[in-house]
Each structure stands twice: as C-alpha cells, then as structure tokens.
Amino acid sequence: MKAVKFAAIAFSVVFLMLPGLVFTLQGANILRGSSFMVGDPLWIAIGLAMLIAGGAIFYFANRKPRADS
C-alpha cells in the first residue's frame, strides 16, 4: 500500500511541478516558442501556483507525524 501512496504522490508532484516550471519560464519569456503563453504574465502566476502546490504536496506527504505527549 505504501508503494501505491508513493506513486500517487510522485505522480501529483511531477505533473504539477514540471508544467508549472514550463508555464513560468514561458510567461517570463525565458523559454521561447510559438505559444500564446510566451511573454504573458498570467502564465507566470499560474506556473508559480502550480510549483507551490506541488511543493506543498511533497512537503505534507513527507512530514513525520507528531508524537502526542
């Protein structure tokens, strides 16, 4: 069961953070191409939100439970 949980978390993190990075770079006009996203600040915000969401999932999934006193 732990393998399934790990796979689901890894899938979520990868598929949020990789497109988030691409969206951010295209919005910042660093990753150029023939996309409507290039140079549009909206895609910087969307990409950063995806990066933060992926990071939050990774962080909270790997936290150790607190020991109750």
RODO-2510 file (C-alpha; in nm, 4 decimals, decimal comma):
residues 69
     n   res          X          Y          Z
     1     m     0,0000     0,0000     0,0000
     2     k     0,2914     0,2344     0,0668
     3     a     0,4117     0,1883    -0,2912
     4     v     0,0740     0,2984    -0,4258
     5     k     0,0722     0,6041    -0,1990
     6     f     0,4264     0,6931    -0,3031
     7     a     0,3402     0,6522    -0,6728
     8     a     0,0310     0,8722    -0,6388
     9     i     0,2262     1,1449    -0,4590
    10     a     0,5162     1,1279    -0,7053
    11     f     0,2729     1,1457    -0,9976
    12     s     0,0996     1,4500    -0,8477
    13     v     0,4235     1,6318    -0,7712
    14     v     0,5828     1,5664    -1,1113
    15     f     0,2735     1,6547    -1,3103
    16     l     0,2245     1,9778    -1,1171
    17     m     0,5831     2,0973    -1,0971
    18     l     0,7113     2,0234    -1,4483
    19     p     0,4308     2,2043    -1,6309
    20     g     0,4457     2,4757    -1,3644
    21     l     0,8115     2,5315    -1,4451
    22     v     0,7406     2,5421    -1,8189
    23     f     0,4487     2,7833    -1,7709
    24     t     0,6613     3,0102    -1,5518
    25     l     0,9527     3,0164    -1,7948
    26     q     0,7284     3,0784    -2,0942
    27     g     0,5400     3,3536    -1,9131
    28     a     0,8721     3,5163    -1,8232
    29     n     0,9789     3,4943    -2,1903
    30     i     1,2790     3,2764    -2,0998
    31     l     1,1548     2,9614    -2,2729
    32     r     1,0640     3,0865    -2,6166
    33     g     0,8426     2,9253    -2,8729
    34     s     0,5365     2,9885    -3,0812
    35     s     0,2949     2,9641    -2,7898
    36     f     0,0305     3,2122    -2,6826
    37     m     0,1816     3,1857    -2,3325
    38     v     0,5176     3,3440    -2,4204
    39     g     0,5606     3,6806    -2,2518
    40     d     0,2205     3,6723    -2,0787
    41     p     0,2481     3,7481    -1,7030
    42     l    -0,0688     3,5480    -1,6330
    43     w     0,1273     3,2293    -1,7065
    44     i     0,3970     3,3277    -1,4583
    45     a     0,1312     3,3381    -1,1863
    46     i    -0,0287     3,0104    -1,2974
    47     g     0,3101     2,8402    -1,3155
    48     l     0,4170     2,9657    -0,9740
    49     a     0,0873     2,8490    -0,8241
    50     m     0,1456     2,5023    -0,9702
    51     l     0,5031     2,4958    -0,8350
    52     i     0,3829     2,5967    -0,4891
    53     a     0,1036     2,3375    -0,4945
    54     g     0,3460     2,0630    -0,5989
    55     g     0,5915     2,1670    -0,3295
    56     a     0,3155     2,1707    -0,0669
    57     i     0,2018     1,8207    -0,1643
    58     f     0,5595     1,6971    -0,1434
    59     y     0,6184     1,8663     0,1935
    60     f     0,2998     1,7497     0,3639
    61     a     0,3252     1,3968     0,2238
    62     n     0,6766     1,3540     0,3647
    63     r     0,6178     1,5036     0,7092
    64     k     0,6530     1,2720     1,0018
    65     p     0,3519     1,2596     1,2310
    66     r     0,3863     1,4482     1,5576
    67     a     0,4145     1,2443     1,8701
    68     d     0,1352     1,3349     2,1095
    69     s     0,2521     1,3992     2,4634
***
